[in-house]
Amino acid sequence: MTERVEQRVCIKFCVKLEHSSAETVRIIQKVFGDDAMSAAQIKVWHKRFKDGRESVESDPRSGRPATSRTPENVERVRAAVSQGRRRTVRELEADLGIPKTTVSQILTQDLGLKRVTGKFIPQLLLPEQKERRAAVASDLVQTTSKEPDFLKKVVTGDESSVCTCDPETKTQSPQWKAPGAPRLKKARQGRKLKSMLTVF
């Protein structure tokens, strides 16, 4: 069972429980997170099941079959994306000679990929930095447990690098993400200014 079919089964179940379309959207997005269908698609399938539809499979498409959507081309697209997850559909079309509509179908339906932007976080720490922070925090906890007034005696100063610009925005750095894969984390970078922060 593909992930989209699984979501349609869940939507059908929500209809059986007499949940509204808005409630169904919230449930599906909460359960499937970034891999959830769009709100518009969820509402469309909610209406179909409410109107009596039973099948959760997509309707067969009429017209000429897409001959370029072959197992060989699926593997070509898979290999191209694995070499660069930031490549756009137009770039893949130009490099592989496959129509962009077919490339898009292969990416989303055959490979189950979804194009998402990186999640900006203030700073990415190295493993050694994480261990050092954990050790310092543990030491402070032990010290304050022995000396309850310890923190009242602390006067410290530190320098912090403050970013003033981002050379690459979220919309400039989307990547193809497989279902269940962790979302890319991207540290804010740019020209930095030194700022003295003092804590009493």
C-alpha positions in Angstrom: 0.0 0.0 0.0 1.5 3.4 -1.0 1.5 6.2 1.4 -1.1 8.2 -0.5 -3.5 5.2 -0.6 -2.9 4.8 3.2 -3.9 8.4 3.7 -7.0 7.9 1.7 -7.9 5.0 3.9 -7.5 7.2 6.9 -9.7 9.9 5.3 -12.4 7.3 4.5 -12.2 6.2 8.2 -12.7 9.9 9.3 -15.8 10.1 7.0 -17.2 7.0 8.6 -16.7 8.6 12.0 -18.6 11.7 10.7 -15.6 14.1 11.0 -15.9 17.3 9.1 -13.4 18.0 6.3 -11.6 20.6 8.4 -11.2 18.0 11.3 -10.0 15.4 8.8 -7.3 17.8 7.5 -6.0 18.4 11.0 -5.9 14.7 11.8 -4.1 13.7 8.5 -1.6 16.5 8.9 -0.9 15.6 12.5 -0.4 11.9 11.8 1.6 12.2 8.5 3.4 15.5 9.2 5.5 16.8 6.2 4.4 13.8 4.1 0.7 14.6 4.4 -1.4 15.3 1.4 -2.3 19.0 0.8 -5.4 20.3 2.5 -7.1 20.7 -0.8 -6.5 17.1 -1.8 -7.7 15.9 1.6 -11.0 17.8 1.2 -11.5 16.5 -2.3 -11.2 12.9 -1.1 -13.3 13.6 2.0 -16.1 14.8 -0.3 -15.7 11.7 -2.6 -16.1 9.3 0.3 -18.9 11.3 1.8 -20.7 11.1 -1.6 -20.5 7.3 -1.4 -17.2 6.4 -3.1 -15.7 3.2 -1.8 -12.4 2.7 -3.7 -9.3 4.4 -2.4 -7.4 3.9 -5.6 -6.8 6.6 -8.2 -9.2 6.7 -11.2 -7.6 5.3 -14.4 -6.5 8.1 -16.7 -7.9 8.4 -20.2 -5.9 9.3 -23.3 -2.5 8.1 -24.6 -0.4 6.3 -22.0 2.8 8.0 -20.8 5.4 5.8 -22.6 8.3 7.7 -21.1 7.3 6.7 -17.5 9.2 3.4 -17.7 11.2 1.4 -15.1 14.4 2.5 -16.9 13.5 6.2 -16.7 12.5 5.8 -13.0 16.0 4.5 -12.3 17.5 7.3 -14.3 15.6 9.9 -12.3 16.4 8.2 -9.0 20.1 8.2 -9.9 20.1 11.8 -10.9 18.3 13.0 -7.8 20.7 10.9 -5.5 23.6 12.9 -7.0 21.9 16.3 -6.3 18.7 16.6 -4.2 18.4 20.3 -5.0 17.9 19.7 -8.8 14.6 21.0 -10.1 12.1 19.3 -12.4 13.2 21.6 -15.3 16.9 20.7 -14.7 16.1 17.0 -14.7 14.0 17.4 -17.9 16.9 19.1 -19.7 19.5 16.6 -18.5 17.5 13.4 -19.0 15.4 14.3 -22.0 12.2 13.3 -20.2 9.1 15.5 -20.2 8.8 17.5 -17.0 5.3 16.2 -16.3 6.7 12.7 -16.4 9.6 13.6 -14.3 7.3 15.1 -11.7 5.1 12.0 -11.6 8.2 9.8 -11.2 9.5 11.9 -8.3 6.2 12.1 -6.4 4.4 8.9 -7.3 7.1 6.3 -8.2 9.8 7.5 -5.8 7.5 9.0 -3.2 9.6 12.2 -2.9 8.5 15.6 -1.7 10.3 18.9 -2.2 10.8 20.7 1.1 12.9 23.5 2.3 15.5 23.3 5.1 14.6 24.1 8.6 16.6 27.1 9.8 18.1 26.8 13.2 20.4 29.4 15.0 23.5 27.3 14.9 24.7 23.7 14.2 27.0 22.3 16.9 29.8 19.9 16.5 29.7 16.6 18.5 32.5 17.9 20.8 30.6 21.1 21.4 27.4 19.2 22.3 29.4 17.0 24.8 31.0 20.1 26.3 27.7 21.8 26.8 26.2 18.7 28.4 29.2 18.4 30.7 28.9 22.1 31.8 25.2 21.8 32.4 25.7 18.6 34.4 28.4 20.3 36.5 26.1 23.3 37.2 23.3 21.1 38.3 25.5 19.3 40.7 27.0 22.5 42.0 23.6 24.2 42.6 22.3 21.1 44.4 25.2 21.4 46.8 25.1 25.2 47.0 21.5 26.5 46.5 22.7 30.1 46.4 25.5 29.4 43.9 23.8 31.1 40.9 23.2 34.3 42.8 27.0 34.7 43.0 27.6 34.3 39.3 28.7 37.3 37.2 29.9 36.3 33.7 30.4 37.8 30.3 30.6 36.2 26.9 30.9 37.1 23.2 28.3 35.9 20.8 28.4 36.1 17.0 25.3 37.7 15.6 24.4 37.0 11.9 23.2 40.1 10.1 22.2 38.4 6.8 21.4 35.0 5.3 23.2 34.3 2.0 20.6 31.7 1.1 16.9 31.9 2.0 14.6 28.9 2.6 13.0 29.2 -0.8 16.4 29.1 -2.4 17.4 25.8 -0.8 14.6 23.2 -1.3 15.6 19.5 -1.6 13.8 16.3 -2.5 12.9 14.3 0.7 11.9 10.7 0.9 9.0 9.7 3.2 10.2 9.3 6.8 13.5 10.9 6.1 14.5 13.7 8.6 14.1 17.2 7.4 17.3 19.1 6.5 18.6 21.5 9.1 20.3 24.6 7.9 22.3 26.9 10.2 21.9 30.6 9.7 25.1 32.0 8.2 26.3 35.3 6.9 28.3 38.4 7.8 28.8 38.4 11.6 29.2 41.1 14.2 30.7 40.6 17.6 28.3 41.5 20.5 29.2 41.4 24.2 26.4 39.9 26.3 26.7 40.2 30.1 24.6 38.1 32.5 24.2 39.1 36.2 
